[in-house]
Amino acid sequence: MENEAFVSYRDYPRRRRTLERILQKLWEEDLPGAPYVEQYLRHMHRRDLTANSLRAAFTSIQGFLRFLKNQGKTDLPSLVHNDLEVFVEFEQDRGLKPVSVENRLRQVRTFLRYLIEGKMVPSEVLSRRIRIKVPEALPRAMDPGDVKRLLAVVGRIRDRAMILVLLRTGIRIGELLQLRVGDVHLPERKIHLVVGEKNRTGRVVYLSGDACQALQEWMKKREAEKPLLFYGQGRSSLGYTAARVMFQRYLQKAEILQKGYSLHGLRHTCATELLNAGMRLECLQQVLGHSNLEQTRRYARLTDKTREEEYFRAMDVIEGRQKNGEGSHREVPAIFEKTQLLGPHDQNLYEYPGALPEMVVSSGGRGDSPGGFGLYRFPVGSGVGPEDD
């Protein structure tokens, strides 16, 4: 609890600056319902939401208000449900991906729910849920060969430490950039994330041998007075844009830039490699900081070795048959072909000579009379039924 309070206090100036910049943009644009938006954003700030959450909420609400302004709607209390549906179509027509449209709609919906609770807009606006089918994409990990090529070209001590920590711990880039020197415990080969970036839940991650060595080299070189573990030249911190540019520069140097790898892909790579090495899903969930095990199960779909082995075992059989000139499908037994031709349900199978295999009839099963099988009805004198014994 004390650690959470400390982190919240430490992050307060940044969140405050973010809020002030957002409010300035809001009033410069003269958007409809600006007083409602300011009230909502200040409410989010009081709830101790992160600076990233404030920015994400404002970006989505800003787009919604711009849309309303272009539609000639300047009064939020006059909103109806159809306005929300038309906004979704507008975002789709702009070419946004389904996941982006869903994220924006979720932010706008939360904003409108706040206004409804305050009796500022009618509840009819959210009378029906708009559901967007979002593709469930698999996480994209780096190819092992590409990982080797990337590490081979990273020469700068700071950059190598950053990339290896991301690759071996699975922490998010936002969590890495907020690390302080005191969060790293090299003798124990641990990093204490006091508060996670997304779910605000602390966790401990572990350092591999190469990541630990890279950090030791960086600790010797870095300026001791800087509070953050990683920082830019002449600065006390390092931004996401600078980190992304650095990463892309090394991708280009390794000649794998065209493959579209991202910094977040290093997290996916770490999770995939840990699962392939036998780590249990429950342990991986704790390492990655997932609040829900279903989030972690996505990696299991990517690394299911049992399914992979079963597929190739079956495919070897199929390819072996085709190579030997055999068909890939067995011939269908005649009895199945014949039974498909039966019309009325009371038609007897004995009418089709040769359609029945050799069979033994027992009087101990279920049948037309108590104790008979009753699968087929045999006429007296056919030489098949029990009456002919």
Order of alpha helices (4+ residues) and beta strands (2+ residues): alpha-alpha-alpha-alpha-alpha-alpha-alpha-alpha-beta-beta-beta-alpha-alpha-alpha-alpha-alpha-alpha-alpha
